[in-house]
Every structure is written in structure tokens, then in C-alpha cells.
Amino acid sequence: MNTVIVKNITLGEGKPKVCVPMIGRNIDLLKEEARILKYIDADLIEWRVDYFDDVNDIDKVEKALSEIRKDLKDIPLLFTFRNEREGGECSVSGGYYFKLYDYIMKTGEVDIIDIELFSKESEIRELIEKAHGAGVKVIVSNHDIYKTPPKDEIISRLCKMQEIGADLPKIAVMPKSSDDVLTLLEATNTMKQKCSTRPIITISMGNLGVISRLSGELFGSCMTFGSAKAASAPGQIEVKELKNILDLLHVK
């Protein structure tokens, strides 16, 4: 399995890298978060722009991004718009979704973008090509906020993400039982051993799925998400505690 290098971190080797979300609703709150996060021991920061009240105004998104970067100059920044159907705070039209990503990549201020798998495939492929041309890595993701699909379906979706050009395929699912958590972990392990040509990210959400946020080094998930002020998804662990547990579980 190949690794993916973003700034000063290497995804796909060693302990899972810890990504912490920013969910401020306006520039002042985002600036406050950025000042806090620059002292947090996170490997990456994710700006969940769907939380931003002015997300429909690209100029205001760019201004907010510029303010964030003043405090977070050196840390890899992941730019994510999560639609409501996949657990996000709001939704936008498909046309605006791709326009926003296209514009933001050209600023040179983001290192990774997250594109949802169940968008129009031709537009995803075009955006991935543009991202790679701009030196931006791409997560292609799917968030099933209601259930855990069967193992073969999880693997099929991750393979599809690889096939269309994702640098980092990602799937997050909602468990209803411990069996569902095991399904996600087994799919992750099988993907790592038999199918994966690049690092993958897998998450079983909620309290039931917390083990999946901790055991990535063993089963094959290269990134996990922790919280600093507030969680952006159910089951996230505070970043310091998360780092300590990952150190404890590290395969030496």
C-alpha cells in the first residue's frame, strides 16, 4: 500500500494521524478556534465549511480561509463541505458544490479536499484532476449515517473511490450493534490486505463504534478524527486523550 505525504505528515504508515475539525459559524469563531488549535497536538485540521453561516458566499469563504491560515500556517488543512444527506449541517446545489471546491483549490490555502462519492462521477473525476494539478490531495468519502452496509458493499465503495482517483478513500458508517462494528473492521482489514493500493480511512460512528477510531493501525485505517472544542461527528474523542490511546496501542 502506497503512502500519501501532505506537508510534514505521511499517511499510511505508523499510527493513524489525528485530524481535528473546525466548526465555527462565523469568522470570529473560526479565528478563536484557529488560535486554540495551533497549540493542539493535531496532525491535520479539517475546516467543516458546511457549518459556516456564509458558506453560500464564496468571497466570504475565501476571507475566512485566509484568516484561518494566519494561525495555522504549517499544519495540513483539509477543506470539507458535508451535505445534509451525509450528516452535514446544510446542503447546496451540485453546481455550487463543485464551483466552491474549484475556487478554493486555486487559492493555494488548502492541502486536501473531501469530495462525496455519490455526486456526479464525471464532475468528481474532473475535480480530482484539477486538484492534482494544483498539488491538492483528495479524499473521496461516503457517510452512511443510518446503517452499516454489508462488508462486500463497504469494500466495493472503497474500491470505487480508488478507481476514480481518490488519494484517500474514506467511508464512515453507523452501527446498530457490535456486529456492525465488526463488519466495518473486517471490511477495513480485507481492504488493506487484498484490495487497497493507497491509504484508506474507515470509521464506525457513535459510541458503539469508538473502537474503530482507535484501532486503525491494526486494521488499516490511516486517519482518525478527534475533537478540541466540539465534535463534528458522533463518537469523536478529545484529541489529547485520543493521542494517548493511539500511543498505547502503537505496534512497535
Disulfide bonds with the S-S distance in Angstrom:
none
